[in-house]
Amino acid sequence: MYSNPIIWADYPDIDIIRVEDTYYMVSTTMHMMPGCVILRSYDLIHWEVATHVYDKLDNTPAQRLEIGQQIYGKGMWAASLRHHQGMFYVIFVANDTRKTYLYTSRTIAGPWKKQIVQGFYHDCSLFFDEDERVYLVHGNAEIHLTELSVDLSGPKPGGIQRIIVKDNQPHYLGYEGAHFYKIQGKYYVFLIHMTKAAGRRTQAFYMADALDSEFVGGEVFNDDMGYFNSGVAQGGIVDTPNGDWYAMLFQDHGAVGRIPVLVPLQFKQGTPVFANEAPKSIDIASTRPGYAYRPLVGSDRFEYTAQEDGKVRLQDIWQWNHTPHDELWSVTEVPGVYRIRTGQLSPNLIFAVNTLTQRSMGPACEATVTLDGSGLNDGDYAGLCFLIGTYSLIALTKKEGQYYLVMQARESEDSSIFGNLIDEEPATEHARIPIDGSTVTLLATGNFVDNQDECSFGYWDGTAWKSLGITHRMFYKLDHFMGCRIGLFLYSTEMIGGTADFSNFNYHIK
């Protein structure tokens, strides 16, 4: 048996499919690049990265963290993943550009072809009917069915366009997160919502015999697994080759993010019936017993060689915060080193270009890295962080030729999900010590048990680890709308052109 939730890391807004013996799961990645991650599994429990659908989205100034612009909490949301007649389809909206994007590929690894679909379809679900007509189901509170043209370029002239579900009850969050299916001749839409009566996220369904008939249903699953009244909801459903059905939903877990939970279900006389509770442990037969999965997070020695096109692709465990400036980073300029160079001034960590990140992983995790700051200029900050609105970091900095280690944290008096910390305010400095030399080994530790959401930092003094600064409490907020990330960063506050060299990055789940 394996623990459920199945991944203690940020994979929200899940959609899932099975193609023969292989399960694929797509998740929101918002402002991270490469974006739109798709995971692969053979048992629904263990997962690895299959691909990222795009390296860069539109390369706008905001997506590149230029001229004070940013897309935190925006970018791509809630993709729909489908496989139809040998073609993979991924469709989603980006909340910064207000566009709907469709990517297609014959193989999950790509290359993926990009096109724009006319209109904006919140939390859309793509559906191919048996008569080869194509639809999107989308919306918030009012759930729309929109028929698409054959080439999927936009709504079909004269096609079906109707509201199929309307949330009339008092709610904090109206119906959204649509996932649409046709199973044994009936049409189903699964939705998330949060009524004022329930006070937490719940899962609902509606069903109909035909697309032009009435959809009927209601709440189908309401459980928090005994975890802080945090409801398990929103996601796709999938069947195993043996005919068993599971819903892959998510649950809010504080600063680590929204994490995937498996819930068994059955269809009884055509009606979906979920388990009363999400099981705390689960086991599902693998379609490829003994398969060795690549880890979702991990260490890196930064030993890379360029491909035939001259480009270098990092391990899939990494994503940049926003679109990287490729001219300002390298893993081949110095063997075994991730080198960052600054090309603009930044007021704080939030606006640092080329911050290289991995998801934080519960119940606890730690990372260490060696930093050579001999290329820093006065006013540069380079180091190791937990990136979130309420971020914290340990950094090597330089002032009047003297090197210092500092620990900083961005505080919030509001522990709720509300409040915007994306601004040019500096973080609070809690510690500063002078050091000799320009090379240090840094430590970052995160503890996410029972939403403690604490991080702390330290450094190696040559004989032992020494702590620096405070233990900082992080809060998940809608400003980033994403779980905290462990990151390697450099930014300049006085003059551009400084460099930082990172090596021997080690990541451990505790």
C-alpha positions as CSV (number, residue, x, y, z in Angstrom):
1,M,0.0,0.0,0.0
2,Y,1.1,3.6,-0.7
3,S,0.3,6.8,1.0
4,N,-2.5,9.0,-0.4
5,P,-2.2,12.0,-1.2
6,I,0.1,10.4,-3.7
7,I,2.5,13.3,-4.3
8,W,3.3,15.8,-1.6
9,A,4.0,18.6,-4.0
10,D,2.2,21.3,-6.0
11,Y,0.4,19.7,-9.0
12,P,-3.0,21.5,-9.1
13,D,-5.9,21.5,-11.6
14,I,-5.3,18.0,-12.8
15,D,-6.5,16.4,-15.9
16,I,-5.8,12.7,-16.6
17,I,-6.1,10.2,-19.4
18,R,-5.1,6.7,-20.2
19,V,-3.6,5.7,-23.5
20,E,-3.4,1.9,-23.7
21,D,-1.3,0.9,-20.6
22,T,0.0,4.4,-19.9
23,Y,-1.6,7.2,-17.7
24,Y,-0.8,10.9,-18.4
25,M,-1.6,13.7,-16.1
26,V,-1.3,17.5,-16.9
27,S,-1.1,20.2,-14.3
28,T,-1.1,24.0,-14.0
29,T,2.3,25.6,-14.1
30,M,1.3,29.3,-14.4
31,H,4.5,31.5,-14.6
32,M,7.0,28.7,-14.6
33,M,9.0,27.8,-17.8
34,P,9.2,25.3,-19.4
35,G,5.5,25.1,-18.8
36,C,2.4,22.8,-18.9
37,V,4.0,19.7,-17.4
38,I,2.7,16.3,-18.3
39,L,3.5,13.4,-16.0
40,R,3.5,9.7,-16.9
41,S,2.5,6.6,-14.8
42,Y,1.7,3.0,-15.1
43,D,-0.1,2.6,-11.8
44,L,-1.6,6.1,-11.0
45,I,0.5,6.3,-7.9
46,H,4.1,6.7,-9.0
47,W,4.8,9.4,-11.6
48,E,7.6,10.9,-13.7
49,V,7.8,13.9,-16.0
50,A,6.9,12.8,-19.6
51,T,7.3,16.3,-21.1
52,H,6.7,20.0,-20.8
53,V,4.4,21.1,-23.6
54,Y,6.2,24.4,-24.3
55,D,9.6,25.9,-23.4
56,K,8.3,29.5,-23.7
57,L,4.7,30.7,-24.2
58,D,4.6,34.1,-25.9
59,N,7.9,35.6,-24.6
60,T,6.2,38.9,-23.6
61,P,8.0,41.4,-21.4
62,A,5.8,40.4,-18.5
63,Q,6.6,36.7,-19.1
64,R,10.3,37.7,-19.1
65,L,10.2,39.8,-15.9
66,E,11.2,42.9,-17.8
67,I,10.5,46.6,-17.1
68,G,8.8,45.8,-13.8
69,Q,6.2,43.5,-15.4
70,Q,5.4,40.0,-14.3
71,I,2.8,37.2,-14.6
72,Y,2.7,35.8,-11.0
73,G,-0.5,33.9,-10.5
74,K,-1.3,34.2,-14.2
75,G,0.2,32.3,-17.1
76,M,-1.3,28.9,-18.1
77,W,-4.2,27.5,-16.0
78,A,-6.1,24.3,-15.8
79,A,-5.2,22.5,-19.0
80,S,-7.4,19.8,-20.7
81,L,-5.5,16.8,-22.0
82,R,-7.1,14.5,-24.5
83,H,-6.0,11.7,-27.0
84,H,-8.1,11.3,-30.1
85,Q,-7.3,9.3,-33.2
86,G,-3.6,9.1,-32.5
87,M,-3.2,12.8,-31.6
88,F,-2.6,14.3,-28.2
89,Y,-4.4,17.6,-27.5
90,V,-3.7,20.1,-24.7
91,I,-5.8,23.2,-24.4
92,F,-5.7,26.0,-21.8
93,V,-6.0,29.7,-21.2
94,A,-3.3,32.1,-20.1
95,N,-4.6,34.7,-17.7
96,D,-2.0,37.3,-18.6
97,T,-2.5,37.3,-22.4
98,R,-6.2,36.4,-22.2
99,K,-5.8,33.9,-25.0
100,T,-6.8,30.2,-25.4
101,Y,-3.9,28.0,-26.6
102,L,-4.2,24.6,-28.3
103,Y,-1.2,22.4,-28.6
104,T,-1.2,19.1,-30.6
105,S,1.4,16.3,-31.1
106,R,1.5,12.8,-32.4
107,T,3.7,11.8,-29.5
108,I,3.7,12.9,-25.8
109,A,7.3,14.0,-26.2
110,G,6.5,16.4,-29.0
111,P,7.2,18.4,-30.9
112,W,4.0,20.2,-30.0
113,K,2.3,22.5,-32.6
114,K,0.8,25.7,-31.2
115,Q,-2.4,27.5,-32.3
116,I,-4.7,30.1,-30.9
117,V,-8.4,29.3,-30.4
118,Q,-10.6,32.3,-30.8
119,G,-12.2,33.3,-27.5
120,F,-11.4,32.8,-23.8
121,Y,-12.7,29.7,-22.1
122,H,-12.1,29.6,-18.3
123,D,-11.2,26.1,-17.0
124,C,-12.1,24.5,-20.3
125,S,-12.5,20.8,-21.0
126,L,-12.0,19.5,-24.6
127,F,-14.4,16.8,-25.8
128,F,-14.6,14.8,-29.1
129,D,-18.0,13.2,-29.6
130,E,-18.5,10.0,-31.6
131,D,-19.9,12.0,-34.5
132,E,-16.5,13.9,-34.8
133,R,-18.1,17.1,-33.5
134,V,-15.8,18.9,-31.0
135,Y,-16.8,20.9,-28.0
136,L,-15.4,22.9,-25.1
137,V,-17.1,22.9,-21.7
138,H,-16.1,25.9,-19.6
139,G,-17.0,28.8,-17.3
140,N,-17.5,29.7,-13.6
141,A,-20.9,29.5,-11.9
142,E,-22.4,29.3,-15.4
143,I,-21.0,26.3,-17.2
144,H,-21.1,26.7,-21.0
145,L,-21.0,24.1,-23.8
146,T,-19.5,25.6,-27.0
147,E,-19.2,23.7,-30.2
148,L,-15.9,24.3,-32.1
149,S,-15.2,24.4,-35.8
150,V,-13.6,21.3,-37.4
151,D,-10.2,23.0,-37.4
152,L,-10.6,24.0,-33.7
153,S,-9.9,27.6,-34.5
154,G,-12.9,28.9,-32.7
155,P,-16.7,28.5,-32.2
156,K,-18.5,26.8,-35.0
157,P,-20.9,29.1,-36.8
158,G,-24.4,27.9,-36.0
159,G,-23.0,25.3,-33.7
160,I,-24.3,24.4,-30.2
161,Q,-23.7,27.1,-27.6
162,R,-25.7,26.7,-24.4
163,I,-25.4,26.9,-20.6
164,I,-25.6,23.3,-19.3
165,V,-25.2,24.0,-15.5
166,K,-25.9,27.1,-13.4
167,D,-24.9,27.4,-9.8
168,N,-27.8,29.2,-8.0
169,Q,-27.0,28.3,-4.4
170,P,-25.0,30.7,-2.1
171,H,-21.4,30.0,-2.7
172,Y,-17.8,31.3,-2.2
173,L,-16.7,29.6,-5.4
174,G,-19.2,28.9,-8.1
175,Y,-19.0,25.7,-10.2
176,E,-15.8,25.6,-12.3
177,G,-12.9,23.3,-13.2
178,A,-15.0,21.4,-15.7
179,H,-14.1,17.9,-16.9
180,F,-16.4,16.5,-19.5
181,Y,-16.8,12.9,-20.7
182,K,-19.1,10.5,-22.6
183,I,-19.3,7.2,-20.9
184,Q,-21.6,4.3,-22.0
185,G,-23.7,6.8,-24.0
186,K,-24.3,9.4,-21.3
187,Y,-22.6,12.8,-21.0
188,Y,-21.0,13.8,-17.7
189,V,-19.5,17.0,-16.4
190,F,-17.5,17.0,-13.1
191,L,-17.1,20.4,-11.3
192,I,-15.5,21.9,-8.2
193,H,-17.3,24.4,-6.0
194,M,-17.4,25.8,-2.5
195,T,-20.9,26.5,-1.2
196,K,-21.4,28.6,1.9
197,A,-23.2,25.6,3.5
198,A,-20.2,23.3,3.0
199,G,-17.5,25.9,3.8
200,R,-14.9,23.9,1.8
201,R,-14.2,22.7,-1.7
202,T,-16.4,19.8,-2.8
203,Q,-16.9,17.8,-6.0
204,A,-20.1,17.9,-8.1
205,F,-21.3,16.1,-11.2
206,Y,-24.1,16.6,-13.7
207,M,-25.2,14.2,-16.4
208,A,-27.5,14.1,-19.5
209,D,-28.6,11.7,-22.2
210,A,-28.0,14.2,-25.0
211,L,-26.1,17.4,-25.4
212,D,-29.4,19.3,-25.9
213,S,-31.2,17.8,-22.9
214,E,-31.2,18.8,-19.3
215,F,-28.1,18.1,-17.1
216,V,-29.1,16.8,-13.7
217,G,-26.9,16.0,-10.6
218,G,-25.4,17.6,-7.6
219,E,-22.7,17.1,-5.0
220,V,-20.9,13.8,-5.3
221,F,-17.9,14.0,-3.0
222,N,-17.2,15.9,0.2
223,D,-14.1,15.0,2.3
224,D,-11.1,16.6,3.8
225,M,-9.2,13.5,4.9
226,G,-9.3,15.0,8.4
227,Y,-6.9,17.8,7.2
228,F,-7.8,21.3,8.3
229,N,-11.2,21.3,6.6
230,S,-9.4,21.3,3.2
231,G,-11.7,19.8,0.7
232,V,-10.5,17.3,-1.9
233,A,-11.9,18.3,-5.3
234,Q,-11.3,19.3,-8.9
235,G,-9.7,16.9,-11.4
236,G,-10.3,14.3,-14.0
237,I,-11.4,10.7,-13.9
238,V,-9.8,7.7,-15.6
239,D,-10.3,4.0,-15.9
240,T,-7.8,1.2,-15.5
241,P,-7.4,-1.6,-18.1
242,N,-9.4,-3.7,-15.7
243,G,-12.3,-1.3,-15.7
244,D,-11.8,0.3,-12.3
245,W,-12.4,4.0,-12.1
246,Y,-10.5,6.7,-10.1
247,A,-10.7,10.4,-9.8
248,M,-7.5,12.3,-9.5
249,L,-8.3,15.4,-7.5
250,F,-6.3,17.9,-5.4
251,Q,-6.2,19.2,-1.9
252,D,-4.8,22.5,-0.5
253,H,-1.8,21.8,1.7
254,G,-0.6,25.2,2.8
255,A,2.6,26.6,1.5
256,V,3.7,23.4,-0.3
257,G,0.8,23.9,-2.6
258,R,-2.1,21.8,-4.0
259,I,-1.4,18.1,-4.0
260,P,-2.9,15.2,-5.9
261,V,-5.3,12.7,-4.2
262,L,-6.7,9.5,-5.7
263,V,-10.4,8.7,-5.0
264,P,-12.1,5.5,-6.1
265,L,-15.5,5.7,-7.8
266,Q,-18.0,3.5,-9.6
267,F,-20.8,4.0,-12.0
268,K,-24.0,2.5,-10.6
269,Q,-26.8,2.5,-13.1
270,G,-25.1,5.2,-14.9
271,T,-24.6,7.5,-11.9
272,P,-21.0,8.1,-10.6
273,V,-20.7,7.1,-7.0
274,F,-17.5,8.2,-5.2
275,A,-16.0,6.6,-2.2
276,N,-17.3,8.1,1.1
277,E,-13.8,9.2,2.0
278,A,-10.5,9.4,0.2
279,P,-8.4,6.4,1.4
280,K,-5.3,7.3,3.4
281,S,-3.4,4.4,1.6
282,I,-4.0,2.9,-1.8
283,D,-2.6,0.2,-4.1
284,I,-3.3,-0.2,-7.8
285,A,-1.9,-2.9,-10.1
286,S,0.8,-1.6,-12.4
287,T,0.6,-2.1,-16.1
288,R,4.4,-2.4,-16.2
289,P,5.5,-4.0,-12.9
290,G,9.1,-3.2,-11.9
291,Y,9.2,0.0,-13.9
292,A,11.8,2.4,-12.5
293,Y,10.5,6.0,-12.4
294,R,12.7,9.1,-12.7
295,P,12.3,11.3,-9.7
296,L,10.1,14.5,-9.8
297,V,12.7,16.4,-7.8
298,G,16.4,15.7,-7.3
299,S,20.1,16.7,-7.2
300,D,22.1,18.0,-10.1
301,R,25.9,18.2,-10.8
302,F,25.3,20.5,-13.8
303,E,27.2,18.2,-16.1
304,Y,25.6,19.0,-19.5
305,T,26.6,19.0,-23.1
306,A,25.0,21.0,-25.9
307,Q,22.7,19.3,-28.4
308,E,23.2,19.3,-32.1
309,D,21.4,22.6,-32.4
310,G,23.7,24.1,-29.8
311,K,21.0,24.3,-27.1
312,V,21.2,22.7,-23.7
313,R,18.1,21.1,-22.0
314,L,18.2,20.8,-18.3
315,Q,16.8,17.9,-16.4
316,D,13.0,18.0,-16.2
317,I,13.1,18.5,-12.5
318,W,13.9,22.2,-13.1
319,Q,11.7,25.1,-14.1
320,W,12.7,28.8,-14.4
321,N,10.7,31.4,-12.6
322,H,9.2,33.1,-15.7
323,T,10.8,32.9,-19.1
324,P,14.6,32.6,-18.9
325,H,17.0,35.1,-20.5
326,D,19.1,32.5,-22.3
327,E,21.9,34.8,-23.0
328,L,22.4,35.2,-19.2
329,W,22.7,31.6,-18.1
330,S,24.9,28.6,-18.9
331,V,25.8,25.1,-17.8
332,T,28.5,24.6,-20.3
333,E,30.6,27.8,-19.9
334,V,32.2,26.3,-16.8
335,P,31.8,22.5,-16.5
336,G,29.8,21.4,-13.5
337,V,28.4,24.9,-12.9
338,Y,25.1,26.7,-13.3
339,R,26.3,30.2,-14.1
340,I,23.9,33.2,-13.9
341,R,24.8,36.7,-15.1
342,T,22.6,39.8,-14.4
343,G,21.4,41.9,-17.2
344,Q,19.0,44.3,-15.3
345,L,18.6,45.7,-11.9
346,S,16.0,44.1,-9.6
347,P,14.6,45.4,-6.3
348,N,14.3,42.0,-4.7
349,L,14.0,38.2,-5.2
350,I,10.6,38.5,-6.9
351,F,12.0,40.2,-9.9
352,A,15.2,38.2,-10.2
353,V,15.7,36.8,-13.7
354,N,16.7,33.2,-14.3
355,T,15.9,31.9,-10.8
356,L,16.1,28.1,-11.3
357,T,13.5,26.2,-9.3
358,Q,12.2,22.9,-8.2
359,R,9.0,22.1,-6.3
360,S,9.2,21.8,-2.6
361,M,8.3,18.3,-1.4
362,G,6.6,17.3,1.8
363,P,6.7,16.2,4.5
364,A,10.0,17.9,4.7
365,C,12.9,18.6,2.3
366,E,16.3,20.2,2.2
367,A,18.7,21.4,-0.4
368,T,22.4,22.3,-0.3
369,V,24.5,24.0,-3.0
370,T,28.0,25.4,-3.3
371,L,28.2,29.0,-4.5
372,D,31.2,30.7,-6.0
373,G,30.5,34.5,-5.7
374,S,33.9,35.7,-7.0
375,G,32.1,37.4,-9.9
376,L,29.6,39.4,-7.7
377,N,29.5,43.1,-7.8
378,D,28.6,45.3,-4.9
379,G,24.9,45.2,-4.3
380,D,24.5,41.7,-5.8
381,Y,22.6,38.9,-4.0
382,A,23.1,35.3,-4.9
383,G,22.0,32.2,-3.1
384,L,19.3,29.7,-2.1
385,C,15.6,30.5,-1.5
386,F,12.1,29.3,-0.9
387,L,10.2,31.2,-3.6
388,I,6.7,32.3,-2.7
389,G,5.0,35.6,-2.0
390,T,6.2,35.2,1.6
391,Y,9.6,34.1,0.5
392,S,12.8,33.6,2.4
393,L,16.4,33.3,1.4
394,I,20.1,33.0,2.3
395,A,22.4,34.9,0.1
396,L,26.0,35.9,-0.5
397,T,26.3,39.6,-1.0
398,K,29.1,42.2,-1.4
399,K,29.5,45.7,-0.1
400,E,32.6,47.8,-0.5
401,G,34.5,44.7,-1.5
402,Q,33.5,42.8,1.7
403,Y,31.5,39.6,1.4
404,Y,28.6,38.9,3.7
405,L,26.1,36.1,4.2
406,V,22.6,37.4,4.8
407,M,19.3,35.8,5.7
408,Q,16.1,37.7,4.6
409,A,12.4,37.0,4.7
410,R,9.3,38.7,3.3
411,E,6.8,38.9,6.1
412,S,3.0,39.0,6.0
413,E,0.7,40.0,8.8
414,D,-2.1,38.2,7.0
415,S,-2.0,34.4,7.1
416,S,-5.0,34.1,4.7
417,I,-4.7,33.4,1.0
418,F,-5.4,37.1,0.3
419,G,-2.9,40.0,0.2
420,N,-0.5,40.8,-2.6
421,L,3.2,40.8,-1.8
422,I,4.4,41.3,-5.4
423,D,6.0,44.7,-5.2
424,E,9.4,46.4,-5.0
425,E,9.6,46.3,-1.3
426,P,12.8,44.7,0.1
427,A,12.6,41.7,2.4
428,T,13.4,42.1,6.1
429,E,17.0,41.2,6.8
430,H,17.3,39.0,9.9
431,A,21.0,38.2,9.9
432,R,24.2,39.4,8.3
433,I,27.7,38.1,9.0
434,P,31.0,38.9,7.3
435,I,32.8,36.0,5.7
436,D,36.3,35.5,4.3
437,G,36.5,34.4,0.7
438,S,33.9,34.2,-2.0
439,T,32.8,30.5,-1.9
440,V,30.2,29.2,0.5
441,T,28.0,26.1,0.8
442,L,24.4,26.9,1.7
443,L,21.6,24.9,3.2
444,A,17.8,25.4,3.0
445,T,15.3,23.3,4.9
446,G,11.5,23.2,4.6
447,N,9.0,21.6,7.0
448,F,5.4,21.1,5.7
449,V,4.0,18.7,8.3
450,D,0.5,19.7,9.4
451,N,0.8,23.0,7.6
452,Q,3.8,24.2,9.7
453,D,5.2,25.6,6.5
454,E,8.5,26.7,8.1
455,C,11.8,27.2,6.4
456,S,15.3,27.8,7.8
457,F,18.8,28.3,6.4
458,G,22.4,27.6,7.2
459,Y,25.9,27.4,5.9
460,W,28.9,25.1,6.2
461,D,31.7,26.7,8.3
462,G,34.3,24.1,7.3
463,T,33.5,21.7,10.1
464,A,29.8,21.9,10.8
465,W,26.5,23.4,9.7
466,K,25.7,26.7,11.3
467,S,22.2,28.2,11.2
468,L,21.7,31.8,10.0
469,G,18.7,34.0,10.8
470,I,15.2,33.0,11.9
471,T,12.8,30.1,11.2
472,H,10.4,31.7,8.8
473,R,6.7,30.9,8.4
474,M,5.5,30.9,4.8
475,F,1.9,31.4,3.7
476,Y,0.2,30.3,0.4
477,K,-1.4,33.3,-1.2
478,L,-3.2,34.1,-4.4
479,D,-0.5,36.5,-5.5
480,H,1.7,33.6,-6.6
481,F,-1.1,31.0,-6.6
482,M,1.5,28.3,-6.4
483,G,3.3,26.2,-3.9
484,C,6.7,27.4,-2.7
485,R,9.8,26.5,-4.8
486,I,13.4,25.9,-3.8
487,G,15.4,28.2,-6.1
488,L,18.9,29.3,-7.1
489,F,19.0,33.0,-7.7
490,L,21.1,36.1,-8.5
491,Y,20.0,39.7,-8.8
492,S,21.7,43.0,-8.9
493,T,20.6,46.2,-7.1
494,E,23.4,48.6,-8.1
495,M,25.1,47.5,-11.3
496,I,24.5,44.8,-13.9
497,G,27.0,42.2,-15.1
498,G,27.8,40.3,-11.9
499,T,27.9,36.5,-12.1
500,A,27.2,33.6,-9.6
501,D,28.4,30.0,-10.1
502,F,26.3,27.2,-8.5
503,S,27.6,23.7,-8.3
504,N,26.9,20.4,-6.4
505,F,23.2,20.9,-5.9
506,N,21.8,18.2,-3.6
507,Y,18.1,17.7,-2.9
508,H,16.7,15.4,-0.2
509,I,13.2,14.5,0.9
510,K,13.1,14.0,4.7
